[in-house]
């Protein structure tokens, strides 16, 4: 795993936790922030996956 994959997965987990916490306490702002963070994490992890795949194919 490269650093983008790790950072992206961590950001996804943090975002999901914020999203769930926002739902539990009824805080729409926290829920939205978690949703955005989750999406950013997915994108970053996807970029890391792409980098990893390209690196494997170029070898």
VENNOR-V205932 format. One record per pair of residues at least 6 apart in sequence whose C-alpha atoms are under 7 Angstrom apart, sorted by the first residue. I is the first residue (numbers start at 1). GAP is how many residues later the second one is. Records with the same first field share a line. If there is no record, write none. Layout:
BEGIN
I=GAP ; GAP
END
This chain:
BEGIN
2=46
4=40 ; 41 ; 43 ; 44
5=39 ; 40 ; 43 ; 44
8=33 ; 34 ; 36 ; 37
9=32 ; 36
11=26 ; 27 ; 30
12=25 ; 26 ; 29 ; 30
15=19 ; 20 ; 22 ; 23
16=18 ; 19 ; 22
18=12 ; 13 ; 16
19=11 ; 12 ; 13 ; 15 ; 16
20=11
22=6 ; 8 ; 9
23=8
END
